Amino acid sequence: MKALTLPMILKTLEKIYTPPRTFLDWETPLDLLVATILSAQCTDVRVNIVTKTLFARCRTAEDYVKISREELETIIHSCGTYHAKAKYLQTMCQMLLDHHDGKVPDTMEDLVTLPGVGRKTASIILWAVFGKNEGLAVDTHVIRLAQRLGLTRHKDPKKIELDLTRGLPREQWGKVTTLLISHGRAVCTAHNRKCEECVFQNECPSSSARHLPDLAKVRSRESR
Ligand code: SF4
């Protein structure tokens, strides 16, 4: 049987999940940057509830610097680790004002210098806001899907990013994350693989429809 490749998988998923999109609500580049920082260790659904209030209160980097730490922490409290997140948001916005005219920068180099912004967040911003394919954001959904679909044997996000980007045209990098997340939420969920409903059930090396073991669990056991 032909092994699944990432280009084949993307082609199929693009027909199902159209258009590929982020799961956070945002209007401006700053909104997305803030929402992405809040989404660490928190669900997108929760973040979208919180940002409804937050974005009504803060529209610019200046607003985030001027709002009191207490009020900001109260608004974002339910996203978890709110002390750290509030500090990140205010320090980051001060840096935007000091070095970038209050705007979100459009290079990986500049983005990763901002507090709370790593390569994953920067990749999302660059793709979703600026249409740039500088990297590939690897979150828990992407790790699970990549392992189950046999696209990687690794657990380390950086190594998985390398496995996924190797040989894939750069212009396709940005959509990998959102397409794999879409499939990971709808069908190939963490606790319940719905392989009988999945378009990859005949080729996937983790297909329970063909009584195959879950490779994400296998990889997890291997590393213990
Ligand atoms: S066949 Fe099953 S394990 Fe493979 S991608 Fe589909 S849902 Fe996930």
Boltz pocket constraint, residues with backbone or C-beta under 6 A from the ligand:
constraints:
  - pocket:
      binder: B
      contacts: [[A, 148], [A, 149], [A, 187], [A, 188], [A, 189], [A, 193], [A, 194], [A, 195], [A, 198], [A, 199], [A, 200], [A, 201], [A, 202], [A, 204], [A, 205], [A, 206], [A, 207], [A, 208]]
      max_distance: 6.0
